[in-house]
Amino acid sequence: MSDEHEKLKKISISVEEEVLEALEELAKEYSKETGQKWSRGAVIRVALSEFFSRRGKIL
C-alpha cells in the first residue's frame, strides 16, 4: 500500500461468510509478504482500486 495516508470514510457492507474468510486469509498473506499489518478493509480497498482501474477510472 502507499505510504500516503488519505482520509478514510467508514462504511458498512454485507458479504457472504466465504468472502469474509477470504478477506481475512488475504490480509494474513499480505501481512506475511510485506511485513506490514494488513486489514480486511485494506484488502477491500486494493480490490476496489483494481476494479476501478480496469474500468478506466483512476482514483
Buried (B, 14 or more C-beta within 10 A) or exposed (E): EEEEEEEEEEEEEEEEEEEEEBBEEBBEEBBEEEEEEBEBBBBBBBEEBEEEEEEEEEE
